[in-house]
Amino acid sequence: MTTSRIDIFKQMLVSDPVDSSILFGLAKEYEKAGQTQEMIETLERYLAISDDEGNAHGMLARAYETTGQSDKAQETYQRGIEAATKHGHPSMAQEYRTILETESS
């Protein structure tokens, strides 16, 4: 039986449960597998311990949108704008602003 990438990331987390790169990798694998709720939970853990530059905020906001949590999505995009601006990613910040403007129209 082949071990899935999700299982590999989970095994890695056993030895280091607060490694932000492992958490982000696991979230990406959940995203690929369409496991939205697991992705949300993992990204929330990641953002609680990491100084994200904005990308994870966008992933989480899109996941919230997928699950019908539009208020959380808007709040998360706003935090993503702040993180992207802080870390010098103006195009990411603008992308999130555009999404927010489009959704409020």
Biopython code that builds the backbone (N, CA, C, O; Angstrom):
import numpy as np
from Bio.PDB.StructureBuilder import StructureBuilder

atoms = [
    (1, "MET", "N", (0.840, -1.190, 0.000)),
    (1, "MET", "CA", (0.000, 0.000, 0.000)),
    (1, "MET", "C", (0.879, 1.245, 0.000)),
    (1, "MET", "O", (1.856, 1.322, 0.746)),
    (2, "THR", "N", (0.538, 2.199, -0.821)),
    (2, "THR", "CA", (1.301, 3.426, -0.940)),
    (2, "THR", "C", (0.846, 4.433, 0.119)),
    (2, "THR", "O", (-0.349, 4.599, 0.363)),
    (3, "THR", "N", (1.813, 5.093, 0.735)),
    (3, "THR", "CA", (1.512, 6.123, 1.719)),
    (3, "THR", "C", (1.218, 7.425, 0.985)),
    (3, "THR", "O", (1.984, 7.840, 0.116)),
    (4, "SER", "N", (0.117, 8.064, 1.332)),
    (4, "SER", "CA", (-0.242, 9.322, 0.673)),
    (4, "SER", "C", (0.634, 10.463, 1.191)),
    (4, "SER", "O", (1.229, 10.372, 2.264)),
    (5, "ARG", "N", (0.697, 11.519, 0.416)),
    (5, "ARG", "CA", (1.457, 12.703, 0.844)),
    (5, "ARG", "C", (0.846, 13.298, 2.108)),
    (5, "ARG", "O", (1.566, 13.814, 2.962)),
    (6, "ILE", "N", (-0.470, 13.229, 2.230)),
    (6, "ILE", "CA", (-1.125, 13.723, 3.448)),
    (6, "ILE", "C", (-0.635, 12.934, 4.650)),
    (6, "ILE", "O", (-0.306, 13.513, 5.686)),
    (7, "ASP", "N", (-0.584, 11.608, 4.513)),
    (7, "ASP", "CA", (-0.104, 10.772, 5.619)),
    (7, "ASP", "C", (1.347, 11.080, 5.970)),
    (7, "ASP", "O", (1.721, 11.080, 7.142)),
    (8, "ILE", "N", (2.157, 11.341, 4.958)),
    (8, "ILE", "CA", (3.568, 11.675, 5.205)),
    (8, "ILE", "C", (3.670, 12.970, 6.001)),
    (8, "ILE", "O", (4.422, 13.037, 6.974)),
    (9, "PHE", "N", (2.923, 14.001, 5.603)),
    (9, "PHE", "CA", (2.951, 15.268, 6.346)),
    (9, "PHE", "C", (2.443, 15.078, 7.773)),
    (9, "PHE", "O", (2.990, 15.659, 8.710)),
    (10, "LYS", "N", (1.401, 14.268, 7.939)),
    (10, "LYS", "CA", (0.882, 14.006, 9.286)),
    (10, "LYS", "C", (1.938, 13.322, 10.152)),
    (10, "LYS", "O", (2.094, 13.653, 11.328)),
    (11, "GLN", "N", (2.660, 12.370, 9.566)),
    (11, "GLN", "CA", (3.726, 11.686, 10.302)),
    (11, "GLN", "C", (4.826, 12.673, 10.694)),
    (11, "GLN", "O", (5.366, 12.599, 11.798)),
    (12, "MET", "N", (5.152, 13.584, 9.798)),
    (12, "MET", "CA", (6.173, 14.590, 10.096)),
    (12, "MET", "C", (5.726, 15.491, 11.243)),
    (12, "MET", "O", (6.544, 15.895, 12.069)),
    (13, "LEU", "N", (4.437, 15.805, 11.298)),
    (13, "LEU", "CA", (3.914, 16.660, 12.370)),
    (13, "LEU", "C", (3.991, 15.994, 13.736)),
    (13, "LEU", "O", (4.070, 16.676, 14.758)),
    (14, "VAL", "N", (3.968, 14.668, 13.759)),
    (14, "VAL", "CA", (4.077, 13.961, 15.037)),
    (14, "VAL", "C", (5.396, 14.316, 15.716)),
    (14, "VAL", "O", (5.438, 14.536, 16.926)),
    (15, "SER", "N", (6.474, 14.369, 14.930)),
    (15, "SER", "CA", (7.779, 14.680, 15.517)),
    (15, "SER", "C", (7.991, 16.170, 15.735)),
    (15, "SER", "O", (8.810, 16.558, 16.567)),
    (16, "ASP", "N", (7.267, 17.017, 15.002)),
    (16, "ASP", "CA", (7.414, 18.467, 15.167)),
    (16, "ASP", "C", (6.064, 19.146, 14.896)),
    (16, "ASP", "O", (5.843, 19.669, 13.804)),
    (17, "PRO", "N", (5.162, 19.140, 15.890)),
    (17, "PRO", "CA", (3.794, 19.628, 15.671)),
    (17, "PRO", "C", (3.648, 21.125, 15.427)),
    (17, "PRO", "O", (2.564, 21.575, 15.059)),
    (18, "VAL", "N", (4.695, 21.900, 15.619)),
    (18, "VAL", "CA", (4.598, 23.344, 15.387)),
    (18, "VAL", "C", (5.509, 23.814, 14.252)),
    (18, "VAL", "O", (5.851, 24.994, 14.180)),
    (19, "ASP", "N", (5.896, 22.910, 13.379)),
    (19, "ASP", "CA", (6.710, 23.288, 12.221)),
    (19, "ASP", "C", (5.783, 23.904, 11.176)),
    (19, "ASP", "O", (4.976, 23.209, 10.561)),
    (20, "SER", "N", (5.909, 25.201, 10.988)),
    (20, "SER", "CA", (4.979, 25.904, 10.096)),
    (20, "SER", "C", (5.089, 25.435, 8.647)),
    (20, "SER", "O", (4.084, 25.417, 7.937)),
    (21, "SER", "N", (6.277, 25.058, 8.193)),
    (21, "SER", "CA", (6.405, 24.613, 6.805)),
    (21, "SER", "C", (5.690, 23.278, 6.587)),
    (21, "SER", "O", (5.137, 23.039, 5.513)),
    (22, "ILE", "N", (5.699, 22.415, 7.594)),
    (22, "ILE", "CA", (4.970, 21.151, 7.485)),
    (22, "ILE", "C", (3.465, 21.422, 7.471)),
    (22, "ILE", "O", (2.735, 20.833, 6.675)),
    (23, "LEU", "N", (3.006, 22.305, 8.342)),
    (23, "LEU", "CA", (1.579, 22.648, 8.370)),
    (23, "LEU", "C", (1.125, 23.229, 7.033)),
    (23, "LEU", "O", (0.060, 22.874, 6.527)),
    (24, "PHE", "N", (1.936, 24.128, 6.459)),
    (24, "PHE", "CA", (1.564, 24.729, 5.179)),
    (24, "PHE", "C", (1.535, 23.663, 4.085)),
    (24, "PHE", "O", (0.626, 23.646, 3.255)),
    (25, "GLY", "N", (2.526, 22.777, 4.086)),
    (25, "GLY", "CA", (2.550, 21.694, 3.106)),
    (25, "GLY", "C", (1.340, 20.785, 3.228)),
    (25, "GLY", "O", (0.760, 20.374, 2.223)),
    (26, "LEU", "N", (0.959, 20.473, 4.461)),
    (26, "LEU", "CA", (-0.221, 19.642, 4.694)),
    (26, "LEU", "C", (-1.479, 20.351, 4.191)),
    (26, "LEU", "O", (-2.343, 19.722, 3.580)),
    (27, "ALA", "N", (-1.582, 21.638, 4.441)),
    (27, "ALA", "CA", (-2.736, 22.407, 3.957)),
    (27, "ALA", "C", (-2.815, 22.362, 2.431)),
    (27, "ALA", "O", (-3.902, 22.211, 1.873)),
    (28, "LYS", "N", (-1.676, 22.491, 1.757)),
    (28, "LYS", "CA", (-1.655, 22.420, 0.289)),
    (28, "LYS", "C", (-2.125, 21.050, -0.201)),
    (28, "LYS", "O", (-2.847, 20.949, -1.193)),
    (29, "GLU", "N", (-1.708, 20.004, 0.504)),
    (29, "GLU", "CA", (-2.141, 18.657, 0.118)),
    (29, "GLU", "C", (-3.642, 18.480, 0.326)),
    (29, "GLU", "O", (-4.318, 17.867, -0.501)),
    (30, "TYR", "N", (-4.161, 19.011, 1.423)),
    (30, "TYR", "CA", (-5.613, 18.965, 1.638)),
    (30, "TYR", "C", (-6.337, 19.727, 0.531)),
    (30, "TYR", "O", (-7.390, 19.299, 0.059)),
    (31, "GLU", "N", (-5.765, 20.855, 0.122)),
    (31, "GLU", "CA", (-6.366, 21.641, -0.959)),
    (31, "GLU", "C", (-6.428, 20.810, -2.240)),
    (31, "GLU", "O", (-7.465, 20.767, -2.903)),
    (32, "LYS", "N", (-5.325, 20.153, -2.588)),
    (32, "LYS", "CA", (-5.283, 19.321, -3.802)),
    (32, "LYS", "C", (-6.299, 18.186, -3.740)),
    (32, "LYS", "O", (-6.891, 17.811, -4.752)),
    (33, "ALA", "N", (-6.494, 17.643, -2.532)),
    (33, "ALA", "CA", (-7.404, 16.504, -2.353)),
    (33, "ALA", "C", (-8.863, 16.934, -2.210)),
    (33, "ALA", "O", (-9.753, 16.089, -2.122)),
    (34, "GLY", "N", (-9.109, 18.242, -2.186)),
    (34, "GLY", "CA", (-10.470, 18.734, -2.038)),
    (34, "GLY", "C", (-11.028, 18.564, -0.635)),
    (34, "GLY", "O", (-12.244, 18.546, -0.443)),
    (35, "GLN", "N", (-10.142, 18.440, 0.345)),
    (35, "GLN", "CA", (-10.553, 18.275, 1.741)),
    (35, "GLN", "C", (-10.558, 19.651, 2.409)),
    (35, "GLN", "O", (-9.653, 20.003, 3.166)),
    (36, "THR", "N", (-11.601, 20.408, 2.105)),
    (36, "THR", "CA", (-11.656, 21.816, 2.482)),
    (36, "THR", "C", (-11.668, 22.038, 3.987)),
    (36, "THR", "O", (-10.951, 22.910, 4.480)),
    (37, "GLN", "N", (-12.457, 21.280, 4.726)),
    (37, "GLN", "CA", (-12.527, 21.497, 6.171)),
    (37, "GLN", "C", (-11.179, 21.214, 6.838)),
    (37, "GLN", "O", (-10.761, 21.950, 7.732)),
    (38, "GLU", "N", (-10.505, 20.156, 6.407)),
    (38, "GLU", "CA", (-9.185, 19.844, 6.951)),
    (38, "GLU", "C", (-8.183, 20.938, 6.601)),
    (38, "GLU", "O", (-7.326, 21.295, 7.409)),
    (39, "MET", "N", (-8.307, 21.468, 5.377)),
    (39, "MET", "CA", (-7.435, 22.559, 4.957)),
    (39, "MET", "C", (-7.659, 23.779, 5.837)),
    (39, "MET", "O", (-6.696, 24.416, 6.265)),
    (40, "ILE", "N", (-8.913, 24.114, 6.113)),
    (40, "ILE", "CA", (-9.229, 25.261, 6.965)),
    (40, "ILE", "C", (-8.597, 25.084, 8.342)),
    (40, "ILE", "O", (-7.928, 25.988, 8.844)),
    (41, "GLU", "N", (-8.808, 23.929, 8.946)),
    (41, "GLU", "CA", (-8.271, 23.681, 10.285)),
    (41, "GLU", "C", (-6.749, 23.776, 10.305)),
    (41, "GLU", "O", (-6.169, 24.321, 11.245)),
    (42, "THR", "N", (-6.107, 23.247, 9.274)),
    (42, "THR", "CA", (-4.642, 23.267, 9.209)),
    (42, "THR", "C", (-4.126, 24.683, 8.983)),
    (42, "THR", "O", (-3.144, 25.087, 9.606)),
    (43, "LEU", "N", (-4.770, 25.440, 8.104)),
    (43, "LEU", "CA", (-4.345, 26.822, 7.869)),
    (43, "LEU", "C", (-4.569, 27.693, 9.100)),
    (43, "LEU", "O", (-3.765, 28.581, 9.383)),
    (44, "GLU", "N", (-5.637, 27.450, 9.826)),
    (44, "GLU", "CA", (-5.853, 28.206, 11.067)),
    (44, "GLU", "C", (-4.725, 27.926, 12.060)),
    (44, "GLU", "O", (-4.238, 28.843, 12.721)),
    (45, "ARG", "N", (-4.311, 26.664, 12.164)),
    (45, "ARG", "CA", (-3.168, 26.320, 13.037)),
    (45, "ARG", "C", (-1.893, 27.001, 12.542)),
    (45, "ARG", "O", (-1.129, 27.562, 13.328)),
    (46, "TYR", "N", (-1.674, 26.944, 11.226)),
    (46, "TYR", "CA", (-0.486, 27.549, 10.625)),
    (46, "TYR", "C", (-0.432, 29.049, 10.917)),
    (46, "TYR", "O", (0.601, 29.565, 11.342)),
    (47, "LEU", "N", (-1.538, 29.739, 10.688)),
    (47, "LEU", "CA", (-1.559, 31.191, 10.879)),
    (47, "LEU", "C", (-1.428, 31.590, 12.345)),
    (47, "LEU", "O", (-0.990, 32.700, 12.647)),
    (48, "ALA", "N", (-1.800, 30.707, 13.247)),
    (48, "ALA", "CA", (-1.667, 30.997, 14.679)),
    (48, "ALA", "C", (-0.207, 31.014, 15.126)),
    (48, "ALA", "O", (0.124, 31.617, 16.148)),
    (49, "ILE", "N", (0.671, 30.349, 14.358)),
    (49, "ILE", "CA", (2.081, 30.263, 14.776)),
    (49, "ILE", "C", (3.056, 30.867, 13.782)),
    (49, "ILE", "O", (4.253, 30.930, 14.061)),
    (50, "SER", "N", (2.575, 31.312, 12.631)),
    (50, "SER", "CA", (3.471, 31.751, 11.563)),
    (50, "SER", "C", (3.253, 33.217, 11.203)),
    (50, "SER", "O", (2.142, 33.738, 11.306)),
    (51, "ASP", "N", (4.318, 33.862, 10.784)),
    (51, "ASP", "CA", (4.241, 35.223, 10.249)),
    (51, "ASP", "C", (4.087, 35.108, 8.734)),
    (51, "ASP", "O", (5.026, 35.368, 7.981)),
    (52, "ASP", "N", (2.903, 34.721, 8.306)),
    (52, "ASP", "CA", (2.635, 34.478, 6.892)),
    (52, "ASP", "C", (2.745, 35.772, 6.097)),
    (52, "ASP", "O", (2.430, 36.853, 6.595)),
    (53, "GLU", "N", (3.199, 35.644, 4.847)),
    (53, "GLU", "CA", (3.374, 36.814, 3.993)),
    (53, "GLU", "C", (2.121, 37.150, 3.194)),
    (53, "GLU", "O", (2.121, 38.111, 2.425)),
    (54, "GLY", "N", (1.064, 36.381, 3.360)),
    (54, "GLY", "CA", (-0.200, 36.682, 2.695)),
    (54, "GLY", "C", (-0.811, 35.505, 1.955)),
    (54, "GLY", "O", (-2.034, 35.421, 1.834)),
    (55, "ASN", "N", (0.009, 34.603, 1.463)),
    (55, "ASN", "CA", (-0.486, 33.493, 0.655)),
    (55, "ASN", "C", (-1.472, 32.611, 1.412)),
    (55, "ASN", "O", (-2.534, 32.280, 0.885)),
    (56, "ALA", "N", (-1.138, 32.231, 2.630)),
    (56, "ALA", "CA", (-2.027, 31.357, 3.405)),
    (56, "ALA", "C", (-3.348, 32.050, 3.716)),
    (56, "ALA", "O", (-4.394, 31.404, 3.786)),
    (57, "HIS", "N", (-3.296, 33.358, 3.902)),
    (57, "HIS", "CA", (-4.541, 34.096, 4.136)),
    (57, "HIS", "C", (-5.466, 33.974, 2.921)),
    (57, "HIS", "O", (-6.671, 33.774, 3.072)),
    (58, "GLY", "N", (-4.904, 34.093, 1.735)),
    (58, "GLY", "CA", (-5.705, 33.952, 0.520)),
    (58, "GLY", "C", (-6.277, 32.552, 0.373)),
    (58, "GLY", "O", (-7.441, 32.385, 0.008)),
    (59, "MET", "N", (-5.453, 31.543, 0.659)),
    (59, "MET", "CA", (-5.936, 30.159, 0.608)),
    (59, "MET", "C", (-7.090, 29.955, 1.582)),
    (59, "MET", "O", (-8.114, 29.363, 1.240)),
    (60, "LEU", "N", (-6.906, 30.456, 2.802)),
    (60, "LEU", "CA", (-7.928, 30.285, 3.832)),
    (60, "LEU", "C", (-9.205, 31.040, 3.466)),
    (60, "LEU", "O", (-10.307, 30.526, 3.653)),
    (61, "ALA", "N", (-9.059, 32.247, 2.949)),
    (61, "ALA", "CA", (-10.234, 33.031, 2.550)),
    (61, "ALA", "C", (-11.022, 32.311, 1.461)),
    (61, "ALA", "O", (-12.251, 32.260, 1.514)),
    (62, "ARG", "N", (-10.320, 31.755, 0.473)),
    (62, "ARG", "CA", (-11.012, 31.010, -0.590)),
    (62, "ARG", "C", (-11.728, 29.782, -0.023)),
    (62, "ARG", "O", (-12.829, 29.445, -0.457)),
    (63, "ALA", "N", (-11.099, 29.120, 0.944)),
    (63, "ALA", "CA", (-11.729, 27.953, 1.572)),
    (63, "ALA", "C", (-12.980, 28.367, 2.336)),
    (63, "ALA", "O", (-14.004, 27.684, 2.291)),
    (64, "TYR", "N", (-12.886, 29.493, 3.039)),
    (64, "TYR", "CA", (-14.071, 30.002, 3.734)),
    (64, "TYR", "C", (-15.190, 30.292, 2.736)),
    (64, "TYR", "O", (-16.351, 29.979, 2.998)),
    (65, "GLU", "N", (-14.843, 30.889, 1.591)),
    (65, "GLU", "CA", (-15.856, 31.169, 0.571)),
    (65, "GLU", "C", (-16.514, 29.879, 0.093)),
    (65, "GLU", "O", (-17.733, 29.814, -0.069)),
    (66, "THR", "N", (-15.698, 28.859, -0.128)),
    (66, "THR", "CA", (-16.199, 27.570, -0.594)),
    (66, "THR", "C", (-17.205, 26.969, 0.375)),
    (66, "THR", "O", (-18.157, 26.307, -0.039)),
    (67, "THR", "N", (-16.992, 27.201, 1.661)),
    (67, "THR", "CA", (-17.874, 26.625, 2.681)),
    (67, "THR", "C", (-18.973, 27.596, 3.114)),
    (67, "THR", "O", (-19.666, 27.351, 4.102)),
    (68, "GLY", "N", (-19.132, 28.697, 2.375)),
    (68, "GLY", "CA", (-20.219, 29.627, 2.649)),
    (68, "GLY", "C", (-19.990, 30.564, 3.820)),
    (68, "GLY", "O", (-20.937, 31.166, 4.326)),
    (69, "GLN", "N", (-18.742, 30.697, 4.257)),
    (69, "GLN", "CA", (-18.420, 31.561, 5.398)),
    (69, "GLN", "C", (-17.873, 32.898, 4.887)),
    (69, "GLN", "O", (-16.699, 33.216, 5.079)),
    (70, "SER", "N", (-18.737, 33.669, 4.238)),
    (70, "SER", "CA", (-18.282, 34.889, 3.561)),
    (70, "SER", "C", (-17.746, 35.946, 4.521)),
    (70, "SER", "O", (-16.806, 36.660, 4.171)),
    (71, "ASP", "N", (-18.308, 36.068, 5.714)),
    (71, "ASP", "CA", (-17.781, 37.048, 6.672)),
    (71, "ASP", "C", (-16.347, 36.713, 7.067)),
    (71, "ASP", "O", (-15.484, 37.590, 7.114)),
    (72, "LYS", "N", (-16.102, 35.434, 7.349)),
    (72, "LYS", "CA", (-14.740, 35.012, 7.692)),
    (72, "LYS", "C", (-13.804, 35.209, 6.500)),
    (72, "LYS", "O", (-12.645, 35.587, 6.673)),
    (73, "ALA", "N", (-14.303, 34.954, 5.302)),
    (73, "ALA", "CA", (-13.486, 35.137, 4.100)),
    (73, "ALA", "C", (-13.061, 36.592, 3.965)),
    (73, "ALA", "O", (-11.893, 36.874, 3.695)),
    (74, "GLN", "N", (-13.996, 37.519, 4.149)),
    (74, "GLN", "CA", (-13.669, 38.939, 4.028)),
    (74, "GLN", "C", (-12.652, 39.369, 5.081)),
    (74, "GLN", "O", (-11.712, 40.102, 4.775)),
    (75, "GLU", "N", (-12.837, 38.918, 6.316)),
    (75, "GLU", "CA", (-11.878, 39.244, 7.381)),
    (75, "GLU", "C", (-10.495, 38.690, 7.054)),
    (75, "GLU", "O", (-9.480, 39.343, 7.295)),
    (76, "THR", "N", (-10.469, 37.490, 6.509)),
    (76, "THR", "CA", (-9.193, 36.845, 6.204)),
    (76, "THR", "C", (-8.506, 37.525, 5.027)),
    (76, "THR", "O", (-7.286, 37.685, 5.040)),
    (77, "TYR", "N", (-9.261, 37.928, 4.013)),
    (77, "TYR", "CA", (-8.659, 38.699, 2.916)),
    (77, "TYR", "C", (-8.058, 39.999, 3.459)),
    (77, "TYR", "O", (-6.971, 40.403, 3.046)),
    (78, "GLN", "N", (-8.760, 40.645, 4.376)),
    (78, "GLN", "CA", (-8.248, 41.894, 4.953)),
    (78, "GLN", "C", (-6.923, 41.649, 5.680)),
    (78, "GLN", "O", (-5.980, 42.426, 5.531)),
    (79, "ARG", "N", (-6.853, 40.577, 6.462)),
    (79, "ARG", "CA", (-5.589, 40.238, 7.134)),
    (79, "ARG", "C", (-4.513, 39.893, 6.111)),
    (79, "ARG", "O", (-3.333, 40.175, 6.322)),
    (80, "GLY", "N", (-4.925, 39.280, 4.998)),
    (80, "GLY", "CA", (-3.984, 38.970, 3.923)),
    (80, "GLY", "C", (-3.424, 40.226, 3.283)),
    (80, "GLY", "O", (-2.243, 40.276, 2.938)),
    (81, "ILE", "N", (-4.265, 41.244, 3.123)),
    (81, "ILE", "CA", (-3.802, 42.534, 2.591)),
    (81, "ILE", "C", (-2.749, 43.124, 3.522)),
    (81, "ILE", "O", (-1.705, 43.596, 3.073)),
    (82, "GLU", "N", (-3.029, 43.094, 4.814)),
    (82, "GLU", "CA", (-2.084, 43.634, 5.800)),
    (82, "GLU", "C", (-0.769, 42.865, 5.781)),
    (82, "GLU", "O", (0.303, 43.470, 5.811)),
    (83, "ALA", "N", (-0.842, 41.534, 5.731)),
    (83, "ALA", "CA", (0.371, 40.713, 5.722)),
    (83, "ALA", "C", (1.166, 40.934, 4.440)),
    (83, "ALA", "O", (2.387, 41.087, 4.484)),
    (84, "ALA", "N", (0.484, 40.950, 3.302)),
    (84, "ALA", "CA", (1.169, 41.136, 2.025)),
    (84, "ALA", "C", (1.839, 42.503, 1.955)),
    (84, "ALA", "O", (2.958, 42.623, 1.456)),
    (85, "THR", "N", (1.167, 43.522, 2.446)),
    (85, "THR", "CA", (1.738, 44.872, 2.464)),
    (85, "THR", "C", (2.959, 44.920, 3.369)),
    (85, "THR", "O", (3.994, 45.473, 2.997)),
    (86, "LYS", "N", (2.838, 44.346, 4.545)),
    (86, "LYS", "CA", (3.942, 44.318, 5.511)),
    (86, "LYS", "C", (5.180, 43.640, 4.932)),
    (86, "LYS", "O", (6.305, 44.060, 5.202)),
    (87, "HIS", "N", (4.975, 42.593, 4.137)),
    (87, "HIS", "CA", (6.094, 41.813, 3.608)),
    (87, "HIS", "C", (6.491, 42.216, 2.190)),
    (87, "HIS", "O", (7.272, 41.518, 1.544)),
    (88, "GLY", "N", (5.961, 43.329, 1.706)),
    (88, "GLY", "CA", (6.384, 43.848, 0.409)),
    (88, "GLY", "C", (5.833, 43.104, -0.790)),
    (88, "GLY", "O", (6.540, 42.917, -1.779)),
    (89, "HIS", "N", (4.591, 42.680, -0.720)),
    (89, "HIS", "CA", (3.940, 41.996, -1.838)),
    (89, "HIS", "C", (2.724, 42.808, -2.300)),
    (89, "HIS", "O", (1.585, 42.403, -2.067)),
    (90, "PRO", "N", (2.962, 43.946, -2.950)),
    (90, "PRO", "CA", (1.848, 44.824, -3.321)),
    (90, "PRO", "C", (0.868, 44.200, -4.306)),
    (90, "PRO", "O", (-0.326, 44.492, -4.245)),
    (91, "SER", "N", (1.343, 43.349, -5.213)),
    (91, "SER", "CA", (0.411, 42.759, -6.179)),
    (91, "SER", "C", (-0.539, 41.774, -5.496)),
    (91, "SER", "O", (-1.705, 41.675, -5.880)),
    (92, "MET", "N", (-0.055, 41.053, -4.495)),
    (92, "MET", "CA", (-0.930, 40.157, -3.738)),
    (92, "MET", "C", (-1.961, 40.971, -2.964)),
    (92, "MET", "O", (-3.143, 40.630, -2.943)),
    (93, "ALA", "N", (-1.508, 42.043, -2.331)),
    (93, "ALA", "CA", (-2.424, 42.909, -1.584)),
    (93, "ALA", "C", (-3.496, 43.467, -2.519)),
    (93, "ALA", "O", (-4.672, 43.515, -2.159)),
    (94, "GLN", "N", (-3.092, 43.888, -3.717)),
    (94, "GLN", "CA", (-4.052, 44.428, -4.679)),
    (94, "GLN", "C", (-5.031, 43.356, -5.147)),
    (94, "GLN", "O", (-6.218, 43.633, -5.321)),
    (95, "GLU", "N", (-4.547, 42.150, -5.350)),
    (95, "GLU", "CA", (-5.435, 41.047, -5.747)),
    (95, "GLU", "C", (-6.536, 40.849, -4.705)),
    (95, "GLU", "O", (-7.706, 40.696, -5.053)),
    (96, "TYR", "N", (-6.155, 40.854, -3.426)),
    (96, "TYR", "CA", (-7.138, 40.661, -2.356)),
    (96, "TYR", "C", (-8.094, 41.852, -2.264)),
    (96, "TYR", "O", (-9.282, 41.672, -1.996)),
    (97, "ARG", "N", (-7.577, 43.077, -2.485)),
    (97, "ARG", "CA", (-8.454, 44.256, -2.495)),
    (97, "ARG", "C", (-9.498, 44.140, -3.607)),
    (97, "ARG", "O", (-10.678, 44.425, -3.405)),
    (98, "THR", "N", (-9.039, 43.720, -4.774)),
    (98, "THR", "CA", (-9.938, 43.569, -5.920)),
    (98, "THR", "C", (-11.030, 42.545, -5.622)),
    (98, "THR", "O", (-12.197, 42.756, -5.954)),
    (99, "ILE", "N", (-10.645, 41.444, -5.000)),
    (99, "ILE", "CA", (-11.637, 40.424, -4.632)),
    (99, "ILE", "C", (-12.668, 41.016, -3.683)),
    (99, "ILE", "O", (-13.869, 40.818, -3.864)),
    (100, "LEU", "N", (-12.202, 41.741, -2.675)),
    (100, "LEU", "CA", (-13.129, 42.346, -1.710)),
    (100, "LEU", "C", (-14.052, 43.357, -2.376)),
    (100, "LEU", "O", (-15.245, 43.406, -2.077)),
    (101, "GLU", "N", (-13.500, 44.163, -3.282)),
    (101, "GLU", "CA", (-14.315, 45.161, -3.985)),
    (101, "GLU", "C", (-15.353, 44.488, -4.875)),
    (101, "GLU", "O", (-16.498, 44.936, -4.948)),
    (102, "THR", "N", (-14.959, 43.424, -5.544)),
    (102, "THR", "CA", (-15.868, 42.693, -6.428)),
    (102, "THR", "C", (-16.999, 42.053, -5.635)),
    (102, "THR", "O", (-18.153, 42.058, -6.063)),
    (103, "GLU", "N", (-16.655, 41.504, -4.473)),
    (103, "GLU", "CA", (-17.670, 40.834, -3.654)),
    (103, "GLU", "C", (-18.644, 41.820, -3.021)),
    (103, "GLU", "O", (-19.794, 41.472, -2.752)),
    (104, "SER", "N", (-18.192, 43.042, -2.782)),
    (104, "SER", "CA", (-19.080, 44.023, -2.148)),
    (104, "SER", "C", (-19.942, 44.769, -3.169)),
    (104, "SER", "O", (-20.821, 45.543, -2.792)),
    (105, "SER", "N", (-19.692, 44.536, -4.455)),
    (105, "SER", "CA", (-20.475, 45.212, -5.508)),
    (105, "SER", "C", (-21.794, 44.526, -5.747)),
    (105, "SER", "O", (-22.572, 44.963, -6.595)),
]
sb = StructureBuilder()
sb.init_structure("model")
sb.init_model(0)
sb.init_chain("A")
sb.init_seg("    ")
for serial, (resi, resn, name, xyz) in enumerate(atoms, 1):
    if name == "N":
        sb.init_residue(resn, " ", resi, " ")
    sb.init_atom(name, np.array(xyz, "f"), 0.0, 1.0, " ", f" {name:<3s}", serial, name[0])
structure = sb.get_structure()
